[in-house]
Amino acid sequence: MRAIRARDTKPELAVRKILHRLGFRFRLHVRALPGTPDIVFPKHKAVILVHGCFWHGHRCHMFKVPGTRTDFWLSKISANQKRDRAALLALAAAGWRVLTIWECALKGPTRLTPEDLAQLSASWLLSDAPTCELGPDGLREEYGSSDPASEVQ
């Protein structure tokens, strides 16, 4: 697991490249903010988190619970989800809007086209829309009211 990157992942680089091409300027991995968001737009008071579907327990075709050491992985992913939720709530309390972009929106058979990804991300950034997530099915409100710990099982 030492080889797993926390920053500058392929999905994150793809999102950054698209946003930069559209003219958005941003800061990366601002440690002063809760959860150290991947991409920060101070001008828009918005952040983007690029989440891997496996590591963050997204219910999609890219997530599969490993057959070995299942309890360890479920515990680890559940802890990641709790940490994500705490960071999301802290960012919202500080007045930041959060867009979570899931890896499945960038890869796999259900991925969005780069043009769709650019259009959806840009329209969210330029709006006053609340915290949302972006998956293969487009933008939707983040998490809802469910407990993130119960999402992985």
Contacts in CASP RR format, 6 or more apart in sequence:
PFRMAT RR
TARGET T0000
AUTHOR 0000-0000-0000
METHOD contacts of the structure
MODEL  1
MRAIRARDTKPELAVRKILHRLGFRFRLHVRALPGTPDIVFPKHKAVILV
HGCFWHGHRCHMFKVPGTRTDFWLSKISANQKRDRAALLALAAAGWRVLT
IWECALKGPTRLTPEDLAQLSASWLLSDAPTCELGPDGLREEYGSSDPAS
EVQ
4 55 0 8 1.000
7 28 0 8 1.000
7 29 0 8 1.000
7 38 0 8 1.000
9 50 0 8 1.000
9 52 0 8 1.000
11 50 0 8 1.000
11 52 0 8 1.000
11 101 0 8 1.000
11 103 0 8 1.000
11 106 0 8 1.000
11 107 0 8 1.000
12 38 0 8 1.000
12 39 0 8 1.000
12 50 0 8 1.000
14 106 0 8 1.000
15 38 0 8 1.000
15 39 0 8 1.000
15 48 0 8 1.000
15 50 0 8 1.000
15 101 0 8 1.000
15 106 0 8 1.000
15 117 0 8 1.000
15 121 0 8 1.000
16 26 0 8 1.000
16 28 0 8 1.000
16 39 0 8 1.000
18 114 0 8 1.000
18 117 0 8 1.000
18 118 0 8 1.000
18 121 0 8 1.000
19 26 0 8 1.000
19 39 0 8 1.000
19 48 0 8 1.000
19 118 0 8 1.000
19 121 0 8 1.000
19 122 0 8 1.000
19 125 0 8 1.000
20 26 0 8 1.000
21 118 0 8 1.000
22 118 0 8 1.000
22 122 0 8 1.000
24 41 0 8 1.000
24 122 0 8 1.000
24 125 0 8 1.000
25 41 0 8 1.000
25 43 0 8 1.000
26 39 0 8 1.000
26 40 0 8 1.000
26 41 0 8 1.000
27 39 0 8 1.000
27 40 0 8 1.000
27 42 0 8 1.000
28 38 0 8 1.000
28 39 0 8 1.000
28 40 0 8 1.000
29 36 0 8 1.000
29 37 0 8 1.000
29 38 0 8 1.000
30 36 0 8 1.000
30 37 0 8 1.000
30 40 0 8 1.000
33 40 0 8 1.000
33 47 0 8 1.000
33 91 0 8 1.000
33 94 0 8 1.000
33 96 0 8 1.000
34 86 0 8 1.000
34 87 0 8 1.000
34 90 0 8 1.000
34 91 0 8 1.000
34 94 0 8 1.000
35 83 0 8 1.000
35 87 0 8 1.000
35 90 0 8 1.000
35 91 0 8 1.000
37 47 0 8 1.000
37 48 0 8 1.000
37 49 0 8 1.000
37 87 0 8 1.000
37 91 0 8 1.000
37 98 0 8 1.000
38 47 0 8 1.000
38 48 0 8 1.000
38 49 0 8 1.000
38 50 0 8 1.000
39 47 0 8 1.000
39 48 0 8 1.000
39 50 0 8 1.000
40 46 0 8 1.000
40 47 0 8 1.000
41 47 0 8 1.000
41 48 0 8 1.000
41 125 0 8 1.000
44 97 0 8 1.000
44 125 0 8 1.000
44 126 0 8 1.000
45 95 0 8 1.000
45 96 0 8 1.000
45 97 0 8 1.000
46 96 0 8 1.000
46 97 0 8 1.000
46 98 0 8 1.000
46 99 0 8 1.000
46 124 0 8 1.000
46 125 0 8 1.000
47 91 0 8 1.000
47 96 0 8 1.000
47 97 0 8 1.000
47 98 0 8 1.000
47 99 0 8 1.000
48 98 0 8 1.000
48 99 0 8 1.000
48 100 0 8 1.000
48 101 0 8 1.000
48 121 0 8 1.000
49 84 0 8 1.000
49 98 0 8 1.000
49 99 0 8 1.000
49 100 0 8 1.000
49 101 0 8 1.000
50 100 0 8 1.000
50 101 0 8 1.000
50 103 0 8 1.000
51 58 0 8 1.000
51 84 0 8 1.000
51 100 0 8 1.000
51 101 0 8 1.000
51 102 0 8 1.000
51 103 0 8 1.000
52 58 0 8 1.000
52 62 0 8 1.000
52 102 0 8 1.000
52 103 0 8 1.000
53 60 0 8 1.000
53 62 0 8 1.000
53 63 0 8 1.000
53 102 0 8 1.000
53 103 0 8 1.000
53 104 0 8 1.000
54 62 0 8 1.000
54 63 0 8 1.000
54 64 0 8 1.000
54 77 0 8 1.000
54 103 0 8 1.000
55 77 0 8 1.000
55 80 0 8 1.000
56 77 0 8 1.000
56 80 0 8 1.000
56 81 0 8 1.000
56 84 0 8 1.000
56 102 0 8 1.000
57 63 0 8 1.000
57 77 0 8 1.000
57 80 0 8 1.000
57 81 0 8 1.000
57 151 0 8 1.000
57 152 0 8 1.000
58 102 0 8 1.000
58 103 0 8 1.000
58 104 0 8 1.000
59 151 0 8 1.000
60 102 0 8 1.000
60 104 0 8 1.000
60 110 0 8 1.000
60 135 0 8 1.000
60 136 0 8 1.000
61 104 0 8 1.000
61 108 0 8 1.000
61 109 0 8 1.000
61 110 0 8 1.000
62 103 0 8 1.000
62 104 0 8 1.000
62 107 0 8 1.000
62 108 0 8 1.000
65 73 0 8 1.000
65 74 0 8 1.000
65 152 0 8 1.000
66 73 0 8 1.000
74 152 0 8 1.000
74 153 0 8 1.000
77 152 0 8 1.000
78 149 0 8 1.000
78 152 0 8 1.000
81 148 0 8 1.000
81 149 0 8 1.000
81 151 0 8 1.000
81 152 0 8 1.000
82 148 0 8 1.000
82 149 0 8 1.000
84 148 0 8 1.000
85 143 0 8 1.000
85 148 0 8 1.000
88 98 0 8 1.000
88 100 0 8 1.000
88 131 0 8 1.000
88 142 0 8 1.000
88 143 0 8 1.000
91 98 0 8 1.000
91 131 0 8 1.000
92 98 0 8 1.000
92 131 0 8 1.000
97 128 0 8 1.000
97 129 0 8 1.000
97 130 0 8 1.000
97 131 0 8 1.000
98 131 0 8 1.000
98 132 0 8 1.000
98 142 0 8 1.000
99 121 0 8 1.000
99 124 0 8 1.000
99 125 0 8 1.000
99 131 0 8 1.000
99 132 0 8 1.000
99 133 0 8 1.000
99 134 0 8 1.000
100 132 0 8 1.000
100 133 0 8 1.000
100 134 0 8 1.000
100 142 0 8 1.000
101 117 0 8 1.000
101 121 0 8 1.000
101 133 0 8 1.000
101 134 0 8 1.000
101 135 0 8 1.000
102 133 0 8 1.000
102 134 0 8 1.000
102 135 0 8 1.000
102 136 0 8 1.000
104 110 0 8 1.000
104 111 0 8 1.000
104 135 0 8 1.000
104 136 0 8 1.000
105 111 0 8 1.000
105 112 0 8 1.000
105 117 0 8 1.000
105 134 0 8 1.000
105 135 0 8 1.000
105 136 0 8 1.000
105 138 0 8 1.000
106 112 0 8 1.000
106 117 0 8 1.000
110 136 0 8 1.000
111 136 0 8 1.000
112 120 0 8 1.000
112 134 0 8 1.000
112 135 0 8 1.000
112 136 0 8 1.000
112 138 0 8 1.000
116 138 0 8 1.000
117 134 0 8 1.000
120 134 0 8 1.000
120 138 0 8 1.000
120 139 0 8 1.000
121 134 0 8 1.000
124 132 0 8 1.000
124 134 0 8 1.000
124 139 0 8 1.000
129 139 0 8 1.000
130 141 0 8 1.000
130 142 0 8 1.000
131 141 0 8 1.000
131 142 0 8 1.000
132 139 0 8 1.000
132 140 0 8 1.000
132 141 0 8 1.000
132 142 0 8 1.000
133 139 0 8 1.000
133 140 0 8 1.000
133 141 0 8 1.000
133 142 0 8 1.000
133 143 0 8 1.000
END
